[in-house]
């Protein structure tokens, strides 16, 4: 990305703006190409998504999961599905690591935070899920499997369909039993009652998601990805595209991609190419391709930033975090490297400044900087002096024309008022 952009001379940037009419439009009054406001906001969102993907990819998995859990709790009930995803698709040690990172980051346990923030019938179930440390061995008890299948059926058949998430037996079985045990329980349930347990759960989506996350993660993640890439996706749903690709690349992305193709008839990488843009698209597609090709990178410039980052496996990312002590600090209590919040905020600004300002027409760039200075405090007025005194007469005149076109008033009258 750097290799391409920094080589461009002014005439190359002008050609880029002229040939990218979907973003830059010819001004009706003055000879320059300008960004449409709605498209500028769109670009900023896309760059932010790219930044989020890069930051999440380089984070220690414990920290990444802890931050996502905290974000879900702050957003409220519509985001609680993410807590189920984190608690049920991670191994016992991975979930324990996220709980340790949560304590280090926020000085409280995730269990107490869930108990305090979650209200209603989901509280008990979610606390139990995030607190679990499941057995991960291969031993199974046929008597316990049959007993659990019977107890689940009884609870579903006799219980209030709207309150199943509070049933003690359902909560106990889903939050404490090992994943191999639960797979056998659900098979036994089907054999005994000639019906899939998911069908019997009716509209209880949280319990359904729990079962899929525990026993069929590729099915669950395929559904999440499909929702994330729909035109009418919510903010929470759209963010799942980055989350799933980044967190599952080194786990089961090959299985997820195969399941997605099976369910929706479209290769996952092709679908991402259709709905995402620019560097964000390239980054995600290359991660998917890496998983499918068992480490071989397809179709990416050798000198690009994406090529460097997506080649890294977990051990490479650990080395990167350890060698960049100015950004990642060792946690005092647990063995992982942690991002500093200051650096995350800094990266957001750097991504936006680097890409948006560089490709803008100089007139528009100066006009927008002048407006920003006027919208700020008096200490920003030095920027107005800089713009007025370091530009040529024609450049300053161009910025004044762009200001009128963008804001419907002259810079002179705006300063005066």
LUMVOLO-82354 format. One record per residue (C-alpha): residue number from 1; y, x, z. Coordinates in pm, whole numbers, plus 50000, padded with zeros to 5 digits. Example, Ala and Ser with C-alpha at 12.3 -4.5 7.8 and 13.67 -1.06 7.14 Angstrom:
<nodes>
[1 [49550 51230 50780]],
[2 [49894 51367 50714]],
</nodes>
This chain:
<nodes>
[1 [50000 50000 50000]],
[2 [50242 50282 50092]],
[3 [50137 50477 49784]],
[4 [50237 50190 49558]],
[5 [50560 50077 49721]],
[6 [50729 50408 49799]],
[7 [50687 50529 49439]],
[8 [50904 50249 49307]],
[9 [51253 50340 49193]],
[10 [51530 50074 49179]],
[11 [51436 49983 48821]],
[12 [51074 49928 48927]],
[13 [51182 49701 49210]],
[14 [51405 49510 48969]],
[15 [51112 49468 48729]],
[16 [50893 49351 49018]],
[17 [51147 49086 49119]],
[18 [51191 48968 48761]],
[19 [50817 48944 48702]],
[20 [50747 48769 49032]],
[21 [50920 48440 48961]],
[22 [50704 48260 49217]],
[23 [50894 48450 49489]],
[24 [51221 48573 49337]],
[25 [51444 48331 49144]],
[26 [51741 48417 48926]],
[27 [52064 48320 49099]],
[28 [52244 48048 48907]],
[29 [52589 48203 48948]],
[30 [52553 48579 48988]],
[31 [52325 48840 48823]],
[32 [52067 48906 49091]],
[33 [51724 48780 49193]],
[34 [51697 48619 49537]],
[35 [51420 48510 49770]],
[36 [51393 48140 49834]],
[37 [51425 48068 50208]],
[38 [51099 47878 50225]],
[39 [50919 48160 50045]],
[40 [51077 48422 50268]],
[41 [50945 48240 50572]],
[42 [50608 48215 50400]],
[43 [50605 48590 50332]],
[44 [50688 48665 50692]],
[45 [50396 48448 50802]],
[46 [50165 48634 50560]],
[47 [50280 48975 50682]],
[48 [50232 48858 51039]],
[49 [49877 48751 50954]],
[50 [49813 49096 50806]],
[51 [49958 49258 51118]],
[52 [49742 49037 51339]],
[53 [49433 49132 51141]],
[54 [49505 49505 51169]],
[55 [49587 49486 51541]],
[56 [49275 49280 51618]],
[57 [49059 49514 51413]],
[58 [49173 49824 51602]],
[59 [49163 49666 51949]],
[60 [48875 49727 52187]],
[61 [48652 49416 52159]],
[62 [48687 49349 52534]],
[63 [49064 49339 52512]],
[64 [49059 49136 52192]],
[65 [48841 48867 52347]],
[66 [49042 48863 52670]],
[67 [49370 48814 52482]],
[68 [49220 48537 52268]],
[69 [49091 48359 52578]],
[70 [49434 48377 52740]],
[71 [49597 48242 52424]],
[72 [49351 47953 52413]],
[73 [49423 47862 52774]],
[74 [49798 47863 52713]],
[75 [49764 47637 52409]],
[76 [49573 47371 52595]],
[77 [49283 47142 52522]],
[78 [49303 47164 52142]],
[79 [49217 47536 52168]],
[80 [48938 47517 52427]],
[81 [48680 47544 52150]],
[82 [48770 47911 52130]],
[83 [48660 47958 52492]],
[84 [48323 47809 52401]],
[85 [48301 48041 52100]],
[86 [48379 48351 52307]],
[87 [48143 48258 52589]],
[88 [47849 48162 52368]],
[89 [47854 48399 52069]],
[90 [47895 48720 52269]],
[91 [47614 48906 52443]],
[92 [47605 48903 52821]],
[93 [47754 49253 52840]],
[94 [48024 49171 52583]],
[95 [48130 48865 52782]],
[96 [48126 49069 53102]],
[97 [48347 49328 52932]],
[98 [48594 49059 52826]],
[99 [48605 48930 53183]],
[100 [48682 49280 53309]],
[101 [48956 49324 53048]],
[102 [49101 48986 53146]],
[103 [49131 49101 53508]],
[104 [49297 49424 53402]],
[105 [49544 49258 53165]],
[106 [49641 48955 53372]],
[107 [49554 49046 53734]],
[108 [49330 48743 53777]],
[109 [48982 48650 53669]],
[110 [48919 48435 53366]],
[111 [48710 48206 53586]],
[112 [48999 48127 53821]],
[113 [49241 48093 53529]],
[114 [49012 47843 53354]],
[115 [48969 47653 53681]],
[116 [49347 47636 53731]],
[117 [49457 47559 53378]],
[118 [49184 47327 53248]],
[119 [49206 46970 53365]],
[120 [48967 46682 53323]],
[121 [48597 46664 53254]],
[122 [48575 46998 53068]],
[123 [48673 47213 53366]],
[124 [48334 47250 53534]],
[125 [48156 47315 53204]],
[126 [48404 47579 53080]],
[127 [48412 47763 53415]],
[128 [48033 47780 53410]],
[129 [48029 47907 53050]],
[130 [48277 48191 53098]],
[131 [48105 48289 53425]],
[132 [47757 48319 53278]],
[133 [47548 48634 53245]],
[134 [47241 48524 53053]],
[135 [46899 48685 53048]],
[136 [46854 48861 52712]],
[137 [46489 48957 52728]],
[138 [46204 48811 52523]],
[139 [45998 48645 52798]],
[140 [45971 48266 52777]],
[141 [45827 48008 53012]],
[142 [45661 47720 52828]],
[143 [45664 47495 53134]],
[144 [46039 47547 53185]],
[145 [46102 47486 52814]],
[146 [45922 47151 52820]],
[147 [46092 47055 53148]],
[148 [46439 47136 53013]],
[149 [46377 46935 52697]],
[150 [46274 46632 52904]],
[151 [46571 46664 53138]],
[152 [46815 46691 52849]],
[153 [46673 46382 52685]],
[154 [46687 46186 53009]],
[155 [47047 46288 53072]],
[156 [47153 46197 52718]],
[157 [46959 45869 52710]],
[158 [47068 45742 53050]],
[159 [47412 45898 53087]],
[160 [47759 45787 52987]],
[161 [47806 45921 52632]],
[162 [48170 46007 52707]],
[163 [48081 46201 53024]],
[164 [47782 46410 52914]],
[165 [47980 46732 52952]],
[166 [47988 46665 53329]],
[167 [47615 46599 53368]],
[168 [47471 46854 53612]],
[169 [47146 46912 53423]],
[170 [47318 46955 53085]],
[171 [47570 47196 53236]],
[172 [47300 47393 53416]],
[173 [47075 47431 53113]],
[174 [47345 47515 52858]],
[175 [47534 47760 53079]],
[176 [47248 47953 53244]],
[177 [46946 47962 53013]],
[178 [46890 48250 52771]],
[179 [46953 48196 52401]],
[180 [46586 48243 52298]],
[181 [46488 47994 52570]],
[182 [46739 47738 52441]],
[183 [46617 47777 52083]],
[184 [46267 47684 52204]],
[185 [46403 47398 52417]],
[186 [46574 47240 52117]],
[187 [46261 47280 51906]],
[188 [46062 47112 52181]],
[189 [46323 46835 52203]],
[190 [46281 46765 51832]],
[191 [45900 46772 51853]],
[192 [45893 46540 52156]],
[193 [46157 46288 52049]],
[194 [46159 46319 51671]],
[195 [46533 46376 51668]],
[196 [46766 46674 51667]],
[197 [46955 46706 51994]],
[198 [47284 46744 51803]],
[199 [47234 46395 51657]],
[200 [47176 46252 52005]],
[201 [47501 46402 52134]],
[202 [47696 46156 51922]],
[203 [48068 46243 51932]],
[204 [48048 46508 52206]],
[205 [48190 46790 51990]],
[206 [48221 47048 52270]],
[207 [47849 47029 52349]],
[208 [47761 47041 51979]],
[209 [47974 47351 51928]],
[210 [47810 47509 52233]],
[211 [47464 47455 52089]],
[212 [47558 47594 51748]],
[213 [47732 47896 51902]],
[214 [47431 47972 52122]],
[215 [47154 47912 51872]],
[216 [47300 47916 51519]],
[217 [47623 48123 51509]],
[218 [47630 48153 51126]],
[219 [47631 47773 51094]],
[220 [47911 47745 51349]],
[221 [48125 48020 51196]],
[222 [48076 47884 50843]],
[223 [48217 47552 50957]],
[224 [48510 47725 51130]],
[225 [48588 47929 50819]],
[226 [48578 47622 50597]],
[227 [48826 47442 50823]],
[228 [49051 47750 50835]],
[229 [49081 47767 50456]],
[230 [49164 47403 50391]],
[231 [49513 47318 50268]],
[232 [49582 47090 50566]],
[233 [49450 47332 50832]],
[234 [49633 47339 51165]],
[235 [49779 47659 51310]],
[236 [49477 47701 51540]],
[237 [49238 47653 51249]],
[238 [49422 47899 51020]],
[239 [49414 48172 51285]],
[240 [49036 48142 51293]],
[241 [49011 48306 50949]],
[242 [49135 48639 51085]],
[243 [48943 48600 51410]],
[244 [48604 48531 51254]],
[245 [48621 48800 50986]],
[246 [48745 49068 51225]],
[247 [48514 48990 51516]],
[248 [48194 48930 51318]],
[249 [48212 49206 51054]],
[250 [47992 49440 51257]],
[251 [47776 49163 51403]],
[252 [47648 48897 51163]],
[253 [47896 48869 50875]],
[254 [47619 48900 50616]],
[255 [47442 48598 50769]],
[256 [47769 48404 50790]],
[257 [47854 48475 50425]],
[258 [47509 48363 50314]],
[259 [47534 48046 50523]],
[260 [47883 47972 50389]],
[261 [47760 48005 50031]],
[262 [47465 47782 50111]],
[263 [47678 47512 50279]],
[264 [47981 47508 50047]],
[265 [47856 47652 49718]],
[266 [48118 47927 49701]],
[267 [48092 48297 49792]],
[268 [48296 48362 50103]],
[269 [48487 48657 49953]],
[270 [48581 48446 49649]],
[271 [48710 48165 49870]],
[272 [48927 48406 50070]],
[273 [49067 48546 49745]],
[274 [49161 48191 49642]],
[275 [49348 48099 49960]],
[276 [49491 48425 50101]],
[277 [49752 48659 49957]],
[278 [49843 49025 49927]],
[279 [49739 49287 50176]],
[280 [49606 49026 50415]],
[281 [49367 48899 50148]],
[282 [49258 49252 50051]],
[283 [49194 49346 50412]],
[284 [48973 49044 50486]],
[285 [48788 49053 50153]],
[286 [48709 49423 50195]],
[287 [48570 49363 50544]],
[288 [48342 49091 50406]],
[289 [48236 49310 50114]],
[290 [48163 49597 50350]],
[291 [47929 49377 50552]],
[292 [47755 49246 50241]],
[293 [47722 49590 50085]],
[294 [47609 49762 50406]],
[295 [47906 49992 50426]],
[296 [47999 50031 50056]],
[297 [48365 49949 49988]],
[298 [48438 49757 49669]],
[299 [48755 49740 49463]],
[300 [49006 49904 49695]],
[301 [49242 50194 49617]],
[302 [49118 50510 49792]],
[303 [49467 50587 49922]],
[304 [49544 50245 50064]],
[305 [49570 50169 50433]],
[306 [49304 49901 50401]],
[307 [49058 50158 50266]],
[308 [49105 50373 50574]],
[309 [49082 50096 50829]],
[310 [48796 49892 50691]],
[311 [48572 50197 50657]],
[312 [48578 50241 51032]],
[313 [48280 50131 51233]],
[314 [48302 50058 51610]],
[315 [48256 50424 51702]],
[316 [48537 50528 51464]],
[317 [48769 50269 51615]],
[318 [48684 50396 51963]],
[319 [48773 50750 51857]],
[320 [49100 50625 51706]],
[321 [49194 50448 52029]],
[322 [49105 50752 52239]],
[323 [49307 50988 52019]],
[324 [49618 50769 52013]],
[325 [49719 50776 52376]],
[326 [50078 50689 52286]],
[327 [49958 50343 52181]],
[328 [49630 50289 52367]],
[329 [49603 50368 52738]],
[330 [49282 50399 52937]],
[331 [49236 50107 53171]],
[332 [49254 50213 53535]],
[333 [48950 50016 53646]],
[334 [48721 49960 53348]],
[335 [48605 50186 53065]],
[336 [48804 50065 52769]],
[337 [49127 50146 52588]],
[338 [49404 49887 52602]],
[339 [49696 49809 52370]],
[340 [50039 49805 52530]],
[341 [50223 49475 52468]],
[342 [50533 49670 52370]],
[343 [50351 49832 52079]],
[344 [50217 49501 51950]],
[345 [50568 49355 51942]],
[346 [50689 49675 51776]],
[347 [50427 49647 51501]],
[348 [50540 49293 51415]],
[349 [50892 49421 51351]],
[350 [50771 49723 51158]],
[351 [50552 49525 50921]],
[352 [50834 49281 50842]],
[353 [51102 49545 50800]],
[354 [50888 49764 50582]],
[355 [50769 49515 50322]],
[356 [51030 49239 50306]],
[357 [51344 49451 50301]],
[358 [51208 49710 50059]],
[359 [51132 49458 49784]],
[360 [51454 49255 49819]],
[361 [51741 49291 49577]],
[362 [51998 49520 49748]],
[363 [52265 49250 49726]],
[364 [52047 48998 49906]],
[365 [51929 49255 50159]],
[366 [52288 49346 50254]],
[367 [52395 48982 50267]],
[368 [52111 48891 50500]],
[369 [52184 49190 50726]],
[370 [52550 49091 50744]],
[371 [52457 48734 50838]],
[372 [52219 48862 51103]],
[373 [52495 49081 51248]],
[374 [52731 48786 51264]],
[375 [52467 48569 51429]],
[376 [52415 48837 51693]],
[377 [52634 48981 51961]],
[378 [52953 49192 51919]],
[379 [52752 49512 51954]],
[380 [52598 49432 51614]],
[381 [52935 49427 51438]],
[382 [52898 49799 51367]],
[383 [52651 49696 51097]],
[384 [52931 49509 50919]],
[385 [53137 49829 50920]],
[386 [52838 50023 50789]],
[387 [52779 49776 50505]],
[388 [53145 49757 50409]],
[389 [53210 50132 50416]],
[390 [52892 50292 50286]],
[391 [52842 50071 49980]],
[392 [53021 50121 49652]],
[393 [53279 49863 49549]],
[394 [53033 49702 49309]],
[395 [52755 49701 49570]],
[396 [52982 49537 49827]],
[397 [53099 49285 49570]],
[398 [52736 49210 49489]],
[399 [52658 49155 49857]],
[400 [52955 48918 49886]],
[401 [52829 48721 49583]],
[402 [52479 48705 49733]],
[403 [52627 48588 50065]],
[404 [52800 48297 49894]],
[405 [52485 48204 49705]],
[406 [52262 48220 50013]],
[407 [52485 48055 50272]],
[408 [52733 47838 50081]],
[409 [53037 48023 50217]],
[410 [53206 48359 50176]],
[411 [53143 48645 50411]],
[412 [53517 48670 50464]],
[413 [53553 48316 50596]],
[414 [53237 48352 50804]],
[415 [53375 48662 50976]],
[416 [53710 48494 51026]],
[417 [53552 48189 51187]],
</nodes>
